[in-house]
């Protein structure tokens, strides 16, 4: 806890810089989630951090990937968060060798028949190194996802809205929630 005189100085600096004030709010919210094991709030935190007009290079503009990684660890060790599923997809092409270890395009079709493309590093979709520039595409892969609205396990006759934010994966325009058929998911 800062002494009162330092708190007043901080308030003055934050009042003069809206970007710094927004950044401070994101850092505090993330700290609260971390210390209070509130991983279920992470998708909202990521959206808020992405939605603010923060300067390029600002730590929070890249922090949503760190946050997604933290969420996946939390879920893996049963510390709250959401029930993680895998969405069946198809890696359709190698995009580029940079950034290392290389980027692939992955596609899937939602419940309405719309085809979506996701672009990310190859290990996000295939952790054992199955994807590379010399791979013969298409290749069946998966992307980690969570049920966007946690209302228990889903029956086979329903559609499911999932979020691919578990590892920070989104479409080029930022979409990360999709309605899919239950048979597209691996539980």
C-alpha positions in Angstrom: 0.0 0.0 0.0 1.3 3.4 -1.0 1.6 6.2 1.6 -1.2 8.8 1.3 1.2 11.4 -0.3 2.2 8.9 -3.0 -1.4 8.0 -3.7 -2.2 11.6 -4.3 0.7 11.9 -6.7 -0.4 8.8 -8.5 -4.0 10.1 -8.8 -2.6 13.3 -10.3 -0.5 11.5 -12.9 -3.4 9.2 -13.8 -5.8 12.1 -14.2 -3.4 13.7 -16.8 -3.0 10.5 -18.8 -6.1 8.5 -19.7 -4.1 5.7 -21.4 -2.0 5.2 -18.2 -5.2 5.3 -16.1 -6.8 2.6 -18.4 -3.6 0.5 -18.2 -3.5 0.8 -14.4 -7.1 -0.4 -14.2 -6.3 -3.5 -16.4 -3.3 -4.4 -14.3 -5.3 -4.1 -11.1 -8.1 -6.2 -12.5 -5.7 -8.8 -13.6 -4.0 -8.9 -10.2 -7.4 -9.3 -8.5 -8.3 -12.2 -10.9 -5.0 -13.9 -10.2 -5.0 -13.6 -6.4 -8.7 -14.4 -6.0 -8.7 -17.3 -8.6 -11.3 -15.7 -10.7 -10.3 -17.2 -14.0 -13.9 -17.2 -15.2 -13.6 -13.4 -15.6 -10.6 -13.7 -18.0 -12.6 -13.5 -21.3 -14.2 -10.2 -20.1 -10.8 -8.9 -19.1 -9.2 -9.8 -22.4 -12.1 -8.0 -24.3 -11.7 -4.9 -22.1 -7.9 -4.8 -22.5 -8.2 -5.3 -26.3 -11.0 -2.7 -26.5 -9.2 0.2 -24.9 -7.2 2.5 -27.1 -3.9 1.8 -25.5 -0.6 2.8 -27.2 1.0 0.2 -29.5 3.7 -1.6 -27.5 1.9 -1.1 -24.3 2.3 -4.2 -22.0 -1.4 -4.9 -21.9 -1.8 -5.0 -25.7 0.2 -8.2 -25.7 -0.8 -9.3 -22.2 -4.1 -10.9 -23.3 -1.9 -13.8 -24.7 -0.2 -14.1 -21.4 -3.6 -14.0 -19.7 -4.9 -16.8 -22.0 -1.9 -18.9 -21.2 -2.5 -18.3 -17.4 -6.1 -19.4 -18.0 -5.1 -22.6 -19.7 -2.8 -23.4 -16.8 -5.5 -22.6 -14.3 -7.9 -24.9 -16.1 -5.3 -27.6 -16.4 -4.8 -27.6 -12.7 -8.4 -27.3 -11.8 -8.2 -23.8 -10.3 -11.5 -22.4 -11.5 -12.1 -21.0 -15.0 -14.1 -23.0 -17.5 -14.4 -26.5 -18.8 -11.9 -26.8 -21.7 -12.9 -28.5 -24.9 -11.2 -29.0 -28.3 -12.9 -27.7 -31.5 -12.2 -29.9 -34.5 -10.6 -27.8 -37.3 -8.5 -28.3 -40.4 -5.1 -26.7 -40.9 -5.3 -25.6 -44.6 -1.9 -24.0 -45.2 1.4 -22.9 -43.8 1.4 -19.1 -43.8 4.9 -18.0 -42.8 8.0 -19.1 -40.9 7.9 -15.9 -38.8 7.2 -15.4 -36.1 8.9 -18.5 -35.0 7.8 -21.4 -34.8 5.7 -20.5 -37.8 2.1 -19.5 -38.5 -0.7 -21.7 -40.0 -4.2 -21.0 -41.2 -6.8 -23.2 -39.6 -10.5 -23.4 -40.8 -13.7 -24.7 -39.4 -17.4 -24.3 -40.3 -19.9 -23.1 -37.7 -23.4 -24.3 -37.0 -24.8 -21.9 -39.6 -22.5 -23.2 -42.3 -20.1 -20.2 -42.3 -16.4 -21.0 -42.8 -14.0 -19.3 -40.4 -10.2 -18.9 -40.6 -7.9 -18.7 -37.6 -4.2 -17.8 -37.9 -1.7 -18.5 -35.1 1.5 -20.3 -34.3 1.5 -24.0 -35.3 1.8 -25.4 -31.8 -1.5 -23.7 -30.8 -3.2 -26.2 -33.1 -0.8 -29.2 -33.0 1.5 -29.3 -30.0 3.6 -32.3 -31.2 5.1 -30.5 -34.2 2.9 -32.1 -36.8 2.6 -28.8 -38.8 5.4 -27.3 -40.9 6.1 -25.7 -44.2 6.6 -29.2 -45.8 3.4 -30.7 -44.4 0.8 -32.0 -46.9 -2.3 -29.9 -46.1 -5.1 -30.1 -45.2 -4.5 -31.7 -41.7 -7.1 -32.4 -39.0 -6.2 -30.4 -35.9 -8.0 -28.9 -32.9 -8.1 -25.5 -31.1 -8.8 -25.2 -27.4 -12.1 -23.6 -26.5 -14.4 -23.1 -23.6 -18.2 -22.9 -23.5 -18.8 -19.2 -23.6 -21.9 -19.4 -21.4 -21.2 -21.9 -18.6 -24.5 -23.8 -18.2 -23.2 -27.3 -17.7 -22.6 -30.1 -20.2 -24.2 -29.7 -23.6 -26.6 -32.3 -25.1 -26.1 -33.6 -28.6 -29.3 -31.9 -29.9 -28.2 -28.4 -29.1 -25.8 -25.8 -30.6 -23.0 -24.6 -28.4 -21.4 -21.2 -28.3 -17.7 -21.5 -27.6 -14.8 -19.1 -27.1 -11.4 -19.7 -28.6 -9.9 -17.2 -26.2 -8.4 -20.0 -24.1 -5.1 -19.6 -26.0 -5.9 -16.1 -27.3 -7.0 -17.4 -30.8 -9.3 -15.2 -32.8 -10.2 -14.5 -36.4 -8.3 -11.6 -38.1 -11.1 -9.3 -37.2 -11.0 -10.3 -33.5 -13.9 -12.7 -33.3 -13.4 -15.4 -30.7 -17.0 -16.7 -30.0 -18.7 -19.1 -32.4 -21.8 -21.3 -32.4 -21.0 -24.8 -33.4 -22.5 -28.3 -33.3 -21.7 -30.5 -30.3 -20.2 -33.2 -32.7 -17.5 -30.6 -33.6 -16.2 -30.7 -30.0 -14.0 -33.1 -28.3 -14.7 -33.3 -24.5 
